[in-house]
């Protein structure tokens, strides 16, 4: 792909909106290979993105559009804003010795650990739609976070409430951060898919251990636990990589066996 745009979607959505005004409901359904830009989003009412759908995609889409089923997926990538300058031409697609295009260009992957949503968060560059984002036909509330940790194992417990009027699927996500992880601020370490009827609440628990708060120390040539170097650990819970209403900072006893 030469760029991340969907020009056909933009032209069609604008033409339909210009001709019909706000009286027409416009839904964009797109099968995409990865990240795209959504400069047409203000001209539509909803978007359904399909990442490699299977042979039953037609029946699935009909159920979603008719309301017989609710969207349950979440973005596996961040969708950038138009004009996001994530890479220089030297990084990608690469330049030759005289800083020009040539037949055998070499990409320079110099971003280190700041890949995907980690780059957006660390650089404070908001995405159009962040990693982990996704809507459904109801609303959820996350509350009552409690973290207990001992011997290198942490239990992250909280409640998920369906505060809307329809059954739906929540996908609470747990992100972990600590000082030695920098420049990465936090990274996804767990998620659950929770189906709830309207007005119902569920107890959710995730178990994390030392591999979830470890980093690779190049000087020591091994994985090192944050607890080993005395870092406190922050776990944040929410509906995407940036919508994280619950957070708790903790430490605990180090397990006998360190991460190898």
C-alpha positions in Angstrom: 0.0 0.0 0.0 1.2 3.5 -0.8 -0.8 5.0 2.0 -3.3 4.1 4.7 -6.4 5.8 3.2 -9.6 4.3 1.9 -10.4 6.9 -0.8 -13.5 5.0 -2.1 -15.1 5.1 1.4 -14.4 8.8 1.7 -15.8 9.7 -1.7 -19.0 7.6 -1.3 -19.7 8.7 2.2 -19.3 12.4 1.3 -21.5 12.1 -1.8 -24.3 10.3 0.2 -24.1 12.9 3.0 -24.1 15.8 0.6 -27.2 14.5 -1.2 -29.2 13.2 1.7 -28.1 15.3 4.7 -28.5 13.9 8.2 -31.6 12.0 7.4 -29.7 9.0 6.0 -27.8 6.5 8.2 -24.4 5.7 6.7 -22.4 2.7 7.8 -19.0 1.9 6.4 -18.1 -1.8 6.3 -14.4 -2.4 5.3 -12.2 -5.4 5.1 -8.8 -4.1 5.9 -5.3 -5.7 6.2 -4.2 -3.4 9.0 -4.2 0.2 10.1 -6.1 2.8 8.0 -6.8 6.5 8.3 -10.4 7.5 8.9 -10.7 11.1 7.5 -14.2 10.2 6.4 -15.5 9.4 9.9 -17.4 12.7 10.4 -19.5 12.0 7.3 -20.8 8.6 8.6 -22.8 7.2 11.5 -20.8 4.0 12.2 -18.0 1.9 10.9 -17.4 -1.8 11.0 -13.9 -2.9 10.4 -13.2 -6.5 9.4 -9.7 -7.9 9.7 -9.6 -10.9 7.5 -13.2 -12.2 7.8 -14.1 -15.8 7.0 -16.7 -17.3 4.7 -19.6 -16.5 7.0 -18.9 -12.8 6.9 -22.2 -12.1 5.0 -24.4 -13.7 7.7 -22.3 -12.1 10.5 -22.7 -8.6 9.0 -26.4 -9.0 8.5 -26.8 -10.0 12.2 -24.7 -7.0 13.3 -26.6 -4.5 11.1 -30.0 -5.9 12.2 -29.1 -5.8 15.9 -29.4 -9.6 16.3 -25.7 -9.7 17.4 -23.5 -7.1 19.0 -19.9 -6.2 17.9 -17.5 -7.9 20.3 -14.1 -7.2 18.7 -11.5 -4.6 19.7 -8.8 -2.9 17.6 -5.7 -5.0 17.3 -3.8 -1.9 16.0 -3.9 1.8 16.5 -5.6 3.8 13.7 -3.5 7.0 13.2 -4.7 10.5 12.6 -4.1 11.8 9.1 -0.6 13.3 8.9 0.8 11.3 11.8 4.6 11.4 11.4 5.6 8.1 13.0 8.5 7.3 10.6 11.1 9.4 8.8 11.9 8.3 5.2 15.3 7.1 6.5 13.4 4.7 8.8 10.8 3.5 6.3 10.8 2.7 3.4 14.5 3.6 3.7 16.9 5.8 1.7 20.1 5.1 -0.2 23.5 6.6 0.4 22.6 9.9 -1.3 19.3 10.1 0.6 17.3 9.2 -2.5 15.2 6.4 -3.7 16.9 3.5 -5.4 16.3 -0.1 -6.3 17.7 -1.7 -3.1 16.5 0.5 -0.2 17.1 -0.6 3.4 14.6 0.1 6.1 16.1 1.2 9.4 14.0 0.0 12.3 15.3 2.3 15.0 12.1 2.7 17.1 13.4 0.1 19.6 10.6 -0.9 22.0 8.2 2.0 21.0 6.1 -0.1 18.6 2.4 0.5 17.9 0.4 2.0 20.7 3.5 2.2 22.9 4.9 4.9 20.6 1.7 6.9 20.7 1.5 6.9 24.5 5.2 7.6 25.1 5.3 10.4 22.5 2.0 11.8 23.6 0.6 11.5 20.1 -3.1 10.6 20.2 -4.4 8.1 17.7 -7.6 8.7 15.8 -8.8 5.4 17.4 -6.4 3.7 19.9 -5.3 0.1 20.3 -8.0 -1.9 22.1 -10.8 0.5 21.2 -14.2 -0.8 20.1 -17.9 0.0 20.6 -20.9 -2.2 20.9 -24.6 -1.6 21.4 -24.5 -0.9 25.1 -22.2 0.8 27.7 -20.0 -0.7 30.4 -18.6 0.6 33.7 -15.4 -0.7 35.4 -15.1 -0.3 39.2 -13.8 -1.6 42.5 -10.3 -2.5 41.4 -8.3 -4.6 44.0 -4.8 -5.9 43.5 -3.2 -8.5 45.8 0.3 -9.7 45.3 2.5 -12.2 47.0 5.6 -14.3 46.0 5.6 -12.8 42.6 2.0 -13.5 41.6 -0.6 -10.8 41.5 -4.4 -11.1 41.3 -6.1 -8.2 39.7 -9.8 -8.2 40.5 -12.6 -5.7 39.6 -16.2 -5.5 38.6 -17.7 -4.9 35.1 -21.3 -3.5 34.9 -23.5 -3.3 31.9 -25.1 0.1 32.4 -26.9 0.1 29.0 -30.2 -1.3 27.9 -28.9 -4.2 25.8 -26.9 -7.4 26.2 -23.3 -7.0 25.1 -19.7 -8.0 25.4 -17.1 -6.0 27.4 -13.4 -6.5 26.8 -11.6 -5.2 29.9 -7.8 -4.9 29.4 -5.0 -4.8 31.9 -1.8 -2.8 31.2 1.3 -2.9 33.3 4.0 -0.2 33.7 7.1 0.3 35.9 10.2 2.6 35.9 12.6 0.2 34.2 10.2 -0.4 31.3 10.8 3.1 30.0 10.6 4.5 27.4 7.5 2.3 27.3 4.9 3.7 29.6 2.7 0.6 29.8 2.0 -2.5 27.9 -1.0 -4.9 27.6 -0.6 -8.0 29.8 -4.1 -9.4 29.9 -7.7 -9.1 28.8 -11.0 -10.9 29.2 -14.2 -11.1 27.1 -17.3 -10.7 29.4 -20.8 -11.1 28.1 -23.4 -9.3 30.3 -27.1 -8.8 30.1 -28.4 -5.2 30.6 -28.2 -4.1 34.2 -26.0 -7.0 35.3 -22.5 -6.9 36.9 -19.7 -9.5 36.8 -16.6 -10.1 38.9 -13.5 -10.3 36.8 -10.0 -11.5 37.8 -6.7 -11.7 36.0 -3.6 -13.3 37.3 -0.2 -11.7 36.5 3.2 -12.9 37.4 6.9 -11.9 37.0 6.9 -12.4 33.3 4.3 -9.6 33.1 6.6 -7.0 34.8 10.0 -8.1 33.5 12.3 -6.4 31.0 15.3 -7.6 29.1 18.5 -6.1 30.5 21.1 -6.1 27.7 24.0 -5.6 30.2 23.0 -8.7 32.1 21.8 -10.5 29.0 18.7 -11.8 30.7 15.2 -11.0 31.7 14.9 -9.0 35.0 11.9 -8.6 37.2 10.8 -5.1 38.2 10.7 -6.4 41.8 14.4 -7.4 41.5 15.4 -3.8 40.9 13.0 -2.4 43.4 10.5 -0.8 41.0 6.9 -0.4 42.0 4.4 -1.8 39.5 1.3 0.0 38.2 -1.6 -2.0 36.7 -4.3 0.0 34.8 -7.6 -1.5 33.7 -10.0 -0.1 31.1 -11.6 -0.5 27.7 -8.5 0.5 25.6 -4.9 1.5 25.8 -5.9 5.0 26.7 -9.3 4.7 28.4 -8.1 3.3 31.7 -10.3 4.5 34.6 -8.9 2.1 37.2 -5.2 2.0 38.4 -3.3 0.6 41.3 0.4 0.8 42.2 1.9 -2.1 44.2 4.9 -4.1 45.1 5.2 -7.6 46.6 7.6 -10.3 47.7 9.9 -11.5 45.0 9.4 -15.1 44.0 12.4 -17.5 44.8 13.1 -18.2 41.1 13.8 -15.1 39.0 12.7 -14.9 35.4 15.1 -16.7 33.1 
